[in-house]
Amino acid sequence: MAAIVLVAWAPKATAERVEVALSEPLFETNWLETGATPEDEPELSGLTSLESGLDEAASLDAAVDGQPSPQPVLSLGESAPEGGTEVATEAAPAAVAVSLGALETSEANTSTSALDLGQVSSVTEFSDVLPTDWAFQALSNLVERYGCLEGYPNQTFRGTQALSRYEFAAGLSACLDVVASLLGTEQVSAEDFEALQSLQAEFAVELDELASQVDALEAAADELEATQFATQTKLRGVVFSHLGGGFSNGSIQAEGVNVFAVGPDRTLVRTIDEEPSLTFGNLAWINMDTSFTGEDRLNLQMVFGNGTAPANFYASAGLFNTFGTPFTFQSGGLNPNDLAIRELSYTFPVGDRITLDIGPRINWYRYFDNNRYTFLITGANSFNSSGGTQVNAVDRGAGAIAVWDVTDWLDLRVGFLAENTEFLPFNTAADTTKGLFGGTNTLTAQVGIQPFDSFNLRLLYTRSNLEARGGLIGGAVSEPIYGFADDGPGGAAVGGLANSPADTFLINFDWTPTSWLGLFGRYSYGSTHLRQAGTGNKLGDLEAQSFQIGVAFPDLFKEGSLATVSYLVPFDVTGGGDFLASGLGDGGTQQEIEVSYRYPLTRNIAIVPSFYWIMNANNFSSNPDIYLLNLQTQLFF
């Protein structure tokens, strides 16, 4: 049997930073619940076992002689356990007398509908049994003396309905059990007891055969309950809506002809004198997770949206969807309202402590650089604050990730992904001229340490290969570079940059010293080793650092809410700034203060007001401050 239930997860339109780890036992815990974090969700443990569901219509009679089971009349006096196969609860639908010679049958009642039985205390309660009936006294004894006879809810007995010897044996066994419980009392006469012993001896063969059939059915039922698992697909979703606006204290300088391109002149700086309009956008994630064994998971996530945050109005080339932009204020696909596959992979256990995820589109942020207080659903939620800004050039990709739970307090994660992201017009993993190793790809290793429940520490290293396009490296798929890099002033005439490797190191922690206070932070350092096109010679290193520190207030004003305040520097160039065609600014250092508060209205609805204060935007120390506000609603189903 298959079942479909009602999920969700996470994306980004061009410069994603953090993902949802969805994180909970897969089919039991709702990762969308308030306060859930990627750390709270075991990767595969706790998959819900499906009910085995034996077919209740397959009765004992059908197993014995292939005939439909008639409706029961005789009661055992006590019911079998739920789901059990005790034959007494499947007793025959006709009267039982005290001797075989007294049994007579007529045309069988053709009705086989399942009716509940009704207990009677006197034979006169049967509307179809009269004192003139030849079996009246026998029925009276069974009902009034032994209480082992039941009728139908409409107060009928249906005494003319036929029964087989097996059915009679089952009914006889029911009454014998009642009589056995009455032995030694004055309710059973010696004559009755002798008659019953005679019947028991006459039907001994049938009773033994019936018992063996019951034993076989019970064994088969136990085996089915222990091994049966039906494929199950769970459907869940979340819809985000955003109302956003912003303003500055004056004209803003930004590099490049627009937020996506640097233009032919690498020194081009544009001045933005206007303010962005108030915008409204939405994003939806639909997850369909399927399990075939109860321990595995086929991950399929769909995404569509049409959001563009006002902060992008101020950004330099290569900084689209970075500062002041809530992670879910995006379009999700290549174009607004495109329906795209965001995740497609298969996760399964290898032994007791290792989990593998293999597929053409794995979500990197599901496994790496998570943090309790920067989880994009519940915590600090901008692209810059929900994850390290230099840590990964491949948001989703083709490859594999392994998670090893070494001990209860230590885990090791390793993954290789080649670029395959839903919002890009190109994906090198599927390109026959580049494949898994010729284009952009990353090899990541992370050690997670949890010495006690309230503290998490993560140490991460990423080795990246960054593909050059048009002699440039940068944009949404070139971290640790923020912006665009070329081969230096005047270098474009000889072909610009070739594919270049990069190294990124990151440390990430969260700590909850008390139930009402949390601390969190990150620090990363990245170095890109730039190589010249044509020759492949190394030109130099572009080096930068970033950091974030913040405080969180769980359950502020309401259980399940979370307030965060954080300070961060997304991209501080420490060396090789001459290679930046966009991103260096005038040598200043952009700084940000972010305040967010998630307030759950119900289990399925939440609002998240956020405020972003951007100083030295685009790394121009001459830029005035920018203020951005956003109101997000979250609807889970």
C-alpha positions in Angstrom: 0.0 0.0 0.0 1.2 3.5 -0.7 0.5 6.6 1.2 0.8 10.3 0.5 1.0 12.7 3.3 1.5 16.5 3.4 6.9 19.3 3.3 9.6 21.9 2.6 13.2 23.0 2.6 15.2 25.9 0.9 16.9 28.0 -2.3 18.5 31.2 -3.6 18.4 33.1 -6.8 22.1 33.8 -7.4 24.2 34.1 -4.3 23.0 31.7 -1.7 24.6 31.3 1.6 22.7 28.9 3.9 20.3 26.2 3.5 17.6 24.4 5.5 18.7 21.0 6.9 15.1 20.0 7.3 16.0 18.5 9.3 13.9 15.9 12.3 13.4 12.3 12.1 12.4 12.1 8.5 8.8 11.1 8.7 8.1 11.9 12.4 9.6 15.3 13.2 8.5 18.5 11.5 11.6 20.4 10.7 9.4 23.5 10.1 8.5 23.6 13.8 9.5 26.7 15.7 13.0 26.5 16.9 14.0 23.5 14.8 17.6 23.6 13.7 19.7 21.5 11.3 21.4 20.0 14.3 18.1 18.9 15.7 17.4 16.6 12.7 19.1 13.3 12.4 19.9 12.6 8.8 18.0 9.3 8.6 17.3 8.0 12.0 13.7 7.7 13.1 12.0 7.0 9.7 8.4 6.2 10.5 7.5 2.6 10.2 4.3 2.0 8.3 1.5 0.0 9.8 1.6 -3.5 8.3 -2.2 -3.6 7.9 -3.3 -7.2 7.5 -6.5 -7.6 5.5 -9.2 -8.0 8.1 -11.6 -9.5 5.5 -9.4 -12.6 5.1 -11.0 -14.7 7.8 -10.1 -18.1 9.2 -12.8 -19.8 7.2 -11.4 -18.5 3.9 -8.0 -20.0 4.9 -9.5 -23.4 5.7 -11.8 -24.1 2.7 -11.7 -21.0 0.5 -15.3 -20.0 1.3 -16.5 -16.6 2.5 -16.7 -16.2 6.2 -20.3 -16.1 7.6 -21.2 -13.6 10.2 -20.6 -14.6 13.9 -23.2 -15.3 16.5 -21.4 -17.3 19.3 -19.2 -15.3 21.7 -16.1 -16.5 23.4 -17.0 -14.6 26.4 -13.9 -12.4 26.0 -12.6 -10.6 22.9 -9.4 -11.4 21.1 -6.6 -8.9 21.1 -6.9 -6.1 18.5 -5.7 -7.4 15.1 -5.6 -10.9 16.5 -6.8 -14.1 14.8 -8.5 -15.9 17.6 -11.0 -18.2 16.0 -13.6 -17.7 18.7 -14.2 -14.1 17.6 -15.0 -15.5 14.1 -17.7 -17.9 15.4 -20.4 -19.3 13.2 -23.6 -17.3 12.4 -26.1 -20.0 13.4 -27.5 -21.5 16.6 -25.6 -24.3 18.4 -27.6 -27.0 20.2 -26.3 -29.5 22.8 -26.1 -32.5 20.4 -25.4 -33.1 16.7 -28.7 -34.9 16.3 -30.6 -31.7 17.2 -28.9 -29.7 14.4 -31.1 -29.0 11.4 -30.3 -26.6 8.5 -32.4 -24.8 6.0 -31.6 -22.5 3.1 -28.7 -20.4 4.1 -29.2 -16.7 4.6 -27.6 -15.0 1.6 -26.7 -11.9 3.5 -22.9 -11.7 4.3 -22.7 -8.1 5.4 -20.6 -7.4 8.4 -22.9 -6.7 11.4 -21.9 -6.0 15.0 -23.3 -8.5 17.5 -25.5 -7.7 20.4 -25.4 -9.5 23.8 -28.8 -10.8 25.1 -29.7 -12.0 28.5 -32.9 -13.9 27.6 -33.9 -15.9 24.6 -37.2 -14.0 24.5 -35.2 -10.9 23.4 -34.8 -12.6 19.9 -37.6 -11.3 17.7 -37.4 -14.3 15.4 -37.3 -17.1 18.1 -40.7 -18.3 19.4 -41.5 -20.7 22.3 -42.9 -23.1 19.8 -39.6 -23.5 18.0 -38.1 -26.9 18.5 -34.7 -25.4 19.6 -36.2 -22.9 22.0 -35.2 -24.7 25.2 -31.6 -25.3 23.9 -31.2 -21.6 23.1 -32.7 -20.7 26.4 -30.0 -22.7 28.2 -27.2 -21.2 26.2 -28.3 -17.7 26.7 -29.7 -17.7 30.2 -27.5 -20.3 31.9 -24.2 -19.9 30.2 -24.2 -16.5 28.5 -22.3 -17.7 25.5 -24.7 -16.7 22.8 -25.1 -13.4 21.0 -27.5 -12.1 18.4 -27.6 -9.3 15.9 -28.2 -5.6 16.8 -31.7 -5.8 15.3 -32.6 -8.4 18.0 -32.7 -11.3 15.6 -31.0 -14.7 15.9 -31.4 -16.1 12.3 -31.7 -19.7 13.5 -32.3 -21.1 10.0 -28.9 -20.0 8.6 -26.6 -22.9 7.8 -23.2 -23.5 9.2 -20.3 -25.9 8.4 -18.8 -28.4 10.8 -15.8 -26.1 11.3 -18.1 -23.3 12.2 -19.9 -25.5 14.6 -16.6 -26.6 16.2 -15.6 -23.0 16.6 -19.0 -22.2 18.3 -18.7 -25.3 20.5 -15.3 -24.3 21.6 -16.6 -20.9 22.6 -19.2 -22.3 24.8 -16.8 -24.9 26.3 -14.5 -22.1 27.3 -17.4 -20.4 29.2 -18.5 -23.7 30.7 -14.9 -24.5 31.8 -14.9 -21.2 33.7 -18.1 -22.2 35.5 -17.0 -25.7 36.6 -17.2 -26.1 40.3 -20.2 -23.8 40.5 -23.8 -24.7 40.8 -24.6 -23.3 37.3 -23.4 -26.4 35.5 -25.2 -29.7 36.0 -23.5 -33.1 35.8 -25.8 -34.0 32.8 -24.8 -30.9 30.9 -21.1 -31.5 31.6 -21.3 -35.1 30.3 -23.1 -33.9 27.1 -20.5 -31.3 26.5 -17.7 -33.8 27.0 -19.3 -36.0 24.5 -19.5 -33.2 21.9 -15.9 -32.2 22.6 -14.8 -35.8 21.9 -16.8 -36.1 18.8 -15.3 -32.9 17.3 -11.8 -33.4 18.6 -10.3 -33.8 15.1 -11.9 -30.6 13.8 -10.9 -28.7 16.9 -7.3 -29.8 16.5 -7.2 -28.9 12.9 -8.7 -25.6 13.6 -6.1 -24.9 16.3 -3.2 -25.7 13.8 -4.7 -23.3 11.2 -4.8 -20.6 13.8 -1.2 -21.2 14.8 -0.2 -21.0 11.1 -2.1 -17.8 10.6 -0.6 -16.2 13.7 2.9 -17.0 12.6 2.3 -15.5 9.1 0.8 -12.4 10.7 3.8 -12.0 13.0 6.2 -12.3 10.0 4.3 -9.7 8.0 4.2 -7.2 10.9 7.9 -7.6 11.4 9.0 -7.2 7.7 6.3 -5.3 5.8 7.0 -1.8 4.7 5.0 0.0 2.0 6.6 2.8 0.0 5.6 6.1 1.4 5.9 9.6 -0.1 5.5 12.6 2.2 4.5 16.0 0.7 5.1 19.1 2.7 5.5 22.7 1.8 6.1 26.3 2.9 5.2 29.6 1.3 7.1 32.8 2.1 5.8 36.3 1.4 7.9 39.4 1.7 7.1 43.1 1.9 10.4 45.1 1.7 11.6 48.6 1.4 14.7 50.7 2.0 16.4 54.1 1.9 19.8 55.7 2.2 21.2 58.9 3.6 22.5 60.0 0.1 23.9 58.8 -3.1 25.4 55.3 -3.2 28.4 54.3 -5.3 28.4 50.8 -6.8 30.9 49.1 -9.2 29.8 47.7 -12.6 27.2 48.6 -15.2 24.6 46.8 -13.1 24.5 44.3 -10.3 25.2 41.4 -12.8 28.0 42.8 -15.0 31.2 44.8 -14.6 31.3 46.1 -18.2 34.2 46.7 -20.5 35.8 49.2 -18.2 36.9 47.6 -14.9 37.0 51.0 -13.2 33.4 51.8 -14.0 31.6 53.1 -10.9 27.9 54.1 -11.1 26.1 56.5 -8.7 22.7 55.6 -7.4 20.7 58.7 -6.5 17.2 57.2 -6.3 15.6 54.9 -3.7 14.1 51.5 -4.4 10.4 51.1 -4.5 8.4 49.1 -1.9 8.4 45.5 -3.2 6.3 42.4 -2.5 7.4 38.9 -3.5 6.8 35.3 -2.7 8.6 32.0 -2.7 7.4 28.4 -2.3 9.2 25.2 -1.6 7.5 21.8 -2.2 9.2 18.7 -0.9 8.3 15.1 -1.8 10.3 12.7 0.3 10.0 9.0 -0.5 11.2 6.0 1.5 11.4 2.5 0.1 12.7 0.7 3.2 11.9 3.0 6.1 15.6 3.9 6.5 16.3 5.6 3.2 15.0 8.7 1.5 14.6 9.9 -2.1 14.8 13.7 -1.8 12.8 15.8 -4.4 12.3 19.5 -3.9 10.5 21.9 -6.2 10.8 25.7 -6.0 9.1 28.7 -7.6 8.9 32.4 -6.7 9.1 36.0 -7.9 10.8 37.9 -5.2 13.6 40.6 -5.6 14.7 42.4 -2.5 15.1 46.2 -2.6 18.7 45.9 -1.3 19.8 44.7 -4.8 19.0 48.2 -6.0 22.2 49.4 -4.3 24.6 46.4 -4.9 27.8 46.3 -6.9 28.3 43.8 -9.7 28.5 40.3 -8.4 26.8 41.1 -5.1 23.2 40.3 -6.1 21.3 38.7 -3.2 23.9 39.4 -0.5 23.6 42.2 2.0 20.2 43.2 3.5 18.3 40.5 1.6 16.3 37.8 3.5 17.3 34.4 2.2 13.8 33.6 1.0 13.3 37.0 -0.8 14.2 35.5 -4.2 12.7 34.0 -7.4 14.2 30.5 -6.8 14.7 29.6 -10.5 16.4 31.1 -13.5 13.4 33.4 -14.2 10.5 34.6 -11.9 7.8 32.1 -11.4 9.8 29.3 -13.1 9.1 25.9 -11.6 12.4 24.2 -11.0 13.9 21.1 -9.4 16.0 22.4 -6.5 17.0 19.1 -5.0 17.2 15.5 -6.3 19.2 12.9 -4.4 19.0 9.6 -2.6 20.0 9.2 1.0 20.7 5.8 2.7 22.5 4.4 5.7 25.7 2.4 5.5 25.9 0.5 8.8 24.8 2.1 12.0 26.8 5.3 11.9 27.4 6.3 8.3 24.9 8.0 5.9 25.5 8.6 2.2 23.7 11.1 0.0 24.2 10.6 -3.8 22.5 12.4 -6.6 22.6 14.9 -9.5 21.5 17.9 -7.3 22.4 17.7 -3.7 21.9 20.6 -1.3 25.4 21.5 0.1 23.9 23.6 2.9 21.8 20.7 4.2 25.0 19.2 5.6 27.6 21.9 6.1 28.0 25.2 8.0 24.7 24.9 10.0 24.1 27.0 13.1 21.3 26.9 15.7 20.7 30.7 15.6 21.3 31.5 11.9 18.9 28.8 10.6 17.1 30.8 7.8 13.6 29.8 8.9 13.9 30.8 12.5 17.0 32.9 13.1 19.3 35.5 11.5 18.0 35.2 8.0 19.8 37.3 5.4 22.1 35.7 2.7 25.1 37.2 4.5 24.2 36.1 8.0 22.5 32.7 7.5 25.8 31.1 6.4 29.5 31.8 5.7 30.0 34.3 2.9 33.1 32.7 1.5 32.6 29.1 2.3 31.1 27.4 -0.9 30.9 28.1 -4.6 28.4 25.3 -5.3 25.0 25.7 -3.6 23.7 22.5 -5.1 25.6 20.0 -7.3 26.1 16.5 -8.6 28.1 14.2 -6.4 28.0 12.6 -3.0 28.2 13.5 0.7 29.0 11.2 3.6 28.2 11.8 7.2 29.9 9.7 9.9 28.6 9.9 13.5 31.9 8.9 15.1 30.4 9.2 18.6 27.5 11.0 20.2 29.5 14.2 20.4 31.6 14.0 17.3 30.7 13.8 13.6 32.7 14.0 10.3 31.2 15.1 7.0 32.9 14.9 3.6 31.4 15.8 0.2 32.3 16.4 -3.4 29.9 18.4 -5.6 30.1 19.6 -9.1 28.0 22.7 -10.1 24.4 21.9 -10.9 22.2 24.7 -9.5 18.6 25.5 -10.4 19.1 29.3 -10.8 22.0 29.2 -13.3 21.7 29.2 -17.1 24.8 26.9 -17.1 25.7 23.9 -15.1 29.1 22.4 -15.6 28.4 19.0 -14.1 26.1 18.3 -17.0 28.3 19.8 -19.7 30.1 17.1 -21.7 33.1 19.4 -22.2 33.6 19.9 -18.5 31.7 17.3 -16.5 32.3 16.7 -12.8 35.9 17.8 -12.6 36.4 20.3 -15.4 34.1 23.1 -14.2 33.2 24.6 -10.9 33.3 22.0 -8.1 34.1 21.8 -4.4 35.5 19.3 -2.0 34.4 19.9 1.6 35.3 18.4 5.0 33.7 19.4 8.3 34.3 18.2 11.9 31.4 18.8 14.2 32.0 18.8 18.0 29.3 18.9 20.7 30.9 18.5 24.1 27.6 19.2 25.7 24.0 19.8 24.5 24.1 23.6 24.7 27.3 24.0 22.6 28.2 23.2 19.0 31.5 23.8 17.3 32.2 23.2 13.6 35.5 23.3 11.8 35.3 23.4 8.0 37.6 23.3 5.0 36.7 23.7 1.3 38.9 23.2 -1.7 37.2 24.8 -4.8 37.9 24.9 -8.5 36.4 28.1 -9.9 35.5 28.3 -13.5 36.4 31.5 -15.4 33.8 32.9 -17.8 34.8 35.6 -20.2 38.1 36.0 -18.4 36.4 36.7 -15.1 35.7 34.8 -11.9 32.9 35.9 -9.7 29.2 36.4 -9.1 27.0 33.9 -7.4 29.2 30.8 -8.1 32.7 31.9 -7.2 33.1 32.1 -3.5 35.3 32.9 -1.7 35.3 35.9 -4.2 32.7 38.5 -3.5 32.3 40.5 -6.7 34.3 39.9 -9.9 38.0 39.2 -10.3 40.2 39.5 -13.4 43.9 39.3 -14.1 44.6 42.8 -13.0 44.6 46.3 -14.7 45.2 45.9 -18.4 45.3 42.1 -18.3 42.1 41.5 -20.1 43.8 42.1 -23.4 45.7 38.8 -23.1 42.7 36.7 -22.2 41.9 37.3 -18.6 41.7 34.5 -16.1 41.6 30.7 -16.4 39.9 28.3 -14.0 41.5 28.8 -10.6 41.6 26.9 -7.3 40.7 28.3 -3.9 41.0 27.3 -0.3 38.5 28.4 2.5 38.7 27.8 6.2 35.8 28.4 8.6 35.0 28.1 12.3 31.4 28.2 13.4 29.8 28.0 16.9 26.6 28.4 18.8 26.2 28.3 22.5 23.1 28.4 24.7 24.3 29.3 28.3 20.8 29.7 29.6 17.3 28.9 28.3 16.7 32.6 27.4 20.1 33.5 25.9 22.2 32.3 23.0 25.5 33.3 21.4 26.7 32.5 17.9 29.4 33.4 15.4 31.5 32.6 12.4 34.9 33.4 11.1 36.2 32.5 7.6 39.4 33.1 5.6 39.5 32.5 1.8 42.3 32.5 -0.7 41.8 32.3 -4.5 44.9 31.3 -6.5 44.4 33.2 -9.8 45.8 31.8 -13.0 46.1 33.4 -16.4 44.2 32.2 -19.4 46.3 30.6 -22.1 49.5 30.1 -20.1 47.9 28.8 -16.8 50.6 30.7 -14.9 49.7 31.8 -11.4 49.2 35.5 -11.2 48.7 35.9 -7.5 46.3 35.3 -4.6 43.2 37.2 -3.8 42.7 36.9 0.0 39.8 38.0 2.2 38.2 37.3 5.5 34.7 37.5 7.0 33.2 37.3 10.4 29.9 37.4 12.3 29.0 37.6 16.0 25.5 37.7 17.4 23.2 37.2 20.4 19.9 35.4 20.4 16.9 35.4 22.7 14.8 32.2 22.5 11.1 32.3 23.5 11.1 36.1 23.8 7.5 37.1 24.6 6.2 33.7 23.4 7.3 30.1 23.4 8.8 29.2 20.1 9.8 32.7 19.1 13.4 33.7 18.5 15.0 37.2 18.3 18.6 37.7 17.0 20.9 40.6 16.8 24.1 40.2 14.8 27.1 42.2 13.6 29.0 41.0 10.5 31.6 41.9 7.9 30.9 39.9 4.8 34.0 40.5 2.7 37.1 42.2 4.0 39.9 42.2 1.4 43.3 41.5 3.0 45.4 40.9 -0.1 45.3 41.0 -3.9 42.7 43.7 -4.2 44.1 44.8 -7.5 42.6 41.7 -9.1 39.1 42.8 -8.2 37.1 44.4 -11.0 34.2 44.7 -8.6 34.0 44.2 -4.9 37.0 46.3 -3.6 35.2 49.6 -3.6 37.5 52.4 -2.5 39.2 50.1 0.0 36.6 50.4 2.8 35.1 47.6 4.7 31.3 46.9 4.6 29.7 46.3 8.0 26.2 45.2 8.8 23.9 45.0 11.8 20.9 42.7 11.5 17.9 42.4 13.8 15.2 39.8 13.2 12.4 38.4 15.3 10.4 35.4 14.4 7.0 35.3 16.1 4.8 32.2 15.6 1.1 33.0 15.3 0.1 29.4 15.1 1.9 26.1 14.5 1.7 26.7 10.8 1.9 30.5 10.5 4.6 32.9 11.6 5.7 36.5 10.9 9.3 37.7 10.8 10.0 41.4 10.9 13.7 42.2 10.1 15.9 45.3 10.0 19.2 45.7 8.3 21.7 48.6 8.8 24.4 48.6 6.1 27.5 50.7 6.6 30.2 51.3 3.9 28.1 49.5 1.4 30.0 47.8 -1.5 33.2 48.4 0.5 33.0 52.2 -0.3 33.9 54.1 2.9 32.4 57.2 1.3 28.9 55.6 1.0 26.3 56.8 3.4 24.4 54.3 5.5 21.6 52.2 4.0 18.5 51.1 6.0 16.4 48.2 4.9 13.2 46.8 6.4 11.3 43.6 5.6 8.2 41.8 6.8 8.1 38.1 6.1 5.2 35.8 6.6 5.6 32.0 6.7 2.8 29.5 5.9 3.6 25.8 6.4 1.4 23.0 5.1 
